[in-house]
């Protein structure tokens, strides 16, 4: 049987894993959103795609406002967004791990 301290440590580790998985899930959503833009027949304003837009676009729009498309067509802002998201993930998960959470 585990002691209360061991259970508490395991619970804190679980929180760190959940936060890490949430970042990973958001990466996947952004990547799906990017791939769907390459299919011209998909209407992103209709379900089931509009929910994906409502989740990803607020974060992506931050970078779209700063980085214009290259040649008017190639939008590299998702790449910058993913890099920043990875940096944030490293900082947050690292901080949680350092705090023993």
C-alpha positions as CSV (number, residue, x, y, z in Angstrom):
1,X,0.0,0.0,0.0
2,X,1.1,3.5,-0.7
3,X,1.5,6.2,1.8
4,X,-0.4,9.5,1.6
5,X,2.9,11.2,0.6
6,X,3.4,8.8,-2.3
7,X,-0.2,9.3,-3.5
8,X,0.2,13.1,-3.3
9,X,3.4,12.8,-5.4
10,X,1.7,10.6,-7.9
11,X,-1.2,13.1,-8.2
12,X,1.2,16.0,-8.8
13,X,2.9,14.0,-11.5
14,X,-0.4,13.3,-13.1
15,X,-1.2,17.1,-13.3
16,X,2.1,17.6,-15.1
17,X,1.3,14.8,-17.5
18,X,-2.2,16.2,-18.2
19,X,-0.9,19.7,-18.9
20,X,1.7,18.2,-21.3
21,X,-1.0,16.1,-23.1
22,X,-3.2,19.3,-23.5
23,X,-0.3,21.0,-25.3
24,X,0.1,17.9,-27.5
25,X,-3.6,17.8,-28.3
26,X,-3.5,21.5,-29.2
27,X,-0.5,20.8,-31.6
28,X,-2.6,18.1,-33.3
29,X,-5.6,20.5,-33.7
30,X,-3.4,23.2,-35.2
31,X,-1.8,20.7,-37.6
32,X,-5.2,19.4,-38.7
33,X,-6.3,23.0,-39.2
34,X,-3.3,23.7,-41.4
35,X,-3.8,20.6,-43.5
36,X,-7.5,21.4,-44.0
37,X,-6.6,24.8,-45.5
38,X,-4.8,22.9,-48.3
39,X,-8.1,21.3,-49.4
40,X,-10.0,24.1,-51.3
41,X,-13.3,22.2,-51.3
42,X,-13.6,22.3,-47.5
43,X,-15.8,25.2,-46.2
44,X,-14.3,26.0,-42.8
45,X,-17.4,28.0,-41.9
46,X,-19.6,24.8,-41.8
47,X,-19.6,22.0,-39.2
48,X,-17.7,19.9,-38.4
49,X,-14.8,22.3,-39.3
50,X,-16.0,25.6,-37.7
51,X,-15.4,24.3,-34.2
52,X,-11.7,23.6,-35.2
53,X,-11.5,27.2,-36.5
54,X,-13.0,28.6,-33.3
55,X,-10.4,26.7,-31.2
56,X,-7.3,27.3,-33.3
57,X,-7.7,30.6,-35.1
58,X,-7.7,32.9,-32.0
59,X,-4.1,31.7,-31.2
60,X,-3.0,31.6,-34.9
61,X,-4.5,35.1,-35.6
62,X,-2.0,36.6,-33.1
63,X,0.8,35.6,-35.5
64,X,-1.1,36.3,-38.7
65,X,-1.3,39.9,-37.6
66,X,2.4,40.1,-37.1
67,X,3.7,37.9,-40.0
68,X,2.2,38.5,-43.4
69,X,1.9,35.7,-45.9
70,X,5.0,35.2,-48.1
71,X,4.1,36.1,-51.6
72,X,0.6,36.7,-50.5
73,X,-0.1,33.0,-50.4
74,X,2.2,31.1,-48.1
75,X,1.2,31.6,-44.4
76,X,4.1,30.7,-42.2
77,X,2.5,32.1,-39.0
78,X,1.4,28.6,-37.9
79,X,5.0,27.5,-37.8
80,X,5.9,30.4,-35.5
81,X,2.8,29.7,-33.4
82,X,3.8,26.0,-33.0
83,X,7.4,27.0,-32.1
84,X,6.1,29.5,-29.4
85,X,3.7,26.8,-28.2
86,X,6.6,24.4,-27.8
87,X,8.6,27.0,-25.8
88,X,5.6,27.7,-23.6
89,X,5.1,24.0,-23.1
90,X,8.7,23.5,-22.0
91,X,8.5,26.4,-19.6
92,X,5.2,25.5,-18.0
93,X,5.8,21.7,-17.8
94,X,9.3,22.4,-16.6
95,X,8.0,24.8,-13.9
96,X,5.4,22.3,-12.8
97,X,8.0,19.5,-12.6
98,X,10.4,21.8,-10.7
99,X,7.6,22.6,-8.2
100,X,7.0,18.9,-7.8
101,X,3.5,19.2,-9.4
